[in-house]
């Protein structure tokens, strides 16, 4: 993978600077590539906002990014997945068009990325619980609302981030115009069951005997055996290999996992923190995570919109569609992304923008 990434970086710089640059050192190539991305992402207009700052939130310094072409636009607070997979180092891949119509706010959560670097002491480790992430999110929403002079924000979350976001929307509906879930978690155990069933069916269809044997060795899954990190990784191996993370792609997904190498917002130490933060958080929150179940929530206090990848077998979309059919809310809408799996904003950025404008923007009442 390292050799492939070096090739991609060299190719990106060759295309940007011309063939004469192709012989430059790899480090220079990476720096030049980041400079190209940085210039592309620059917001020069007088009404725009482009800020990244450290803010004390709920006893911990969090890193926050705010970007948009016009401060007067509605603001979206985006809660990243993982745990500890920040969006800031990959937002350059999909977010720029959204910034023309919304002020986009991202933050590195407790134990993730730049925030992990600020503090990953034992004291912080003891606070890595779902309720703490909910409290962090509410405090950040209040801080961003005051900073922008907004009455409310749109709350949007991806994957793991949908868990604290759902709780925050229920606890503090006064802060949010609407909730947008992407790769929504409804019931973790049901997700795991659907995912491995897809993996086995697809392996059988393809005649992949090795995959069939590996999957059958894990059954019954999730069953009554505790869901450890090792079991989850093993169970998701083949569903993701068959496109359950990004549609029609295998599990390598170099385009996403290598995004931080081109991000102007992340330096080498920040990039190193990505894996460290993942290990730091997952082992501490896993027991709570596997018991998450929103299927009993039958009333939701604010408008709710779900962006659902048709091919998502990481957090399968059918439980989300079923929940949406049953829930009572001031407004509800499901949007199917037919060419996406789990990574809809990255896989279908155009549809993400159009859906936000057509479905979510009318829900904003300033």
Secondary structure, DSSP 4 states (H G I P E B T S, - for coil): -HHHHHHHHHHHHHHHH-GGGTTS-HHHHHHHHHHHHHHHH---STT-EEEEEEEEETTEEEEEEEEES-TTSEEEEEE-BTTTB-SGGGGGGT-GGGGGTEEEEEEEPTTSHHHHHH--SHHHHTT-SHHHHHHHHHHHHHHHHHHHT-S-EEEEEETTHHHHHHHHHHH-GGGEEEEEEES--SBHHHHHHHHHHHHHHHHHHHT-HHHHHHHHHH-S-SSSS---HHHHHHHHHHHIIIIISSTT--TT-HHHHTGGGG-TT--HHHHHHHHHHHHHHHHHHHHHHTT-B-TT--EESSEEEEEEETT-TTTTSHHHHHHHHH-EESSEEEEEETT-SS-HHHH-HHHHHHHIIIIIGGG---
